Amino acid sequence: MSTMQTESNELNQPTKRREQKKLQKQEKKFEKRIQKEAQAEENSNGAASRRDEKKMAKKYRRRIMPIWLRIIIVFLLCYVALMAGLMVGFGVIGSGEPLDALELNTWTHIKNIVLGNAN
């Protein structure tokens, strides 16, 4: 009887590498299907309770400064940096007074020079 068992075991086991790979793929597919079914069953039974647990566990963060205020502050800082750059460029690097860079007459004069409408 032991020879019959070994012969039957040999017949059940694949002899070629291709057959082994094929069986492994089938086993993986079967395992994935079982996992998906288990997840689907778990989701249908415990989805609401898990959602409630996540809601309770979630810590709410109170912002010190709202986002809209942060955006306004960033724009204001950019404007201040632009004005400071104009003053440094016009007064320190150039030959004028730093506060002259903020006057409208200075910019109309520069525009006229660039566009060729110099008087």
Summary of the structure (lengths in Angstrom):
residues: 119
radius of gyration: 38.7
end to end distance: 117.8
largest distance: 117.8
contacts: 218
relative contact order: 0.04
helix: 81%
strand: 0%
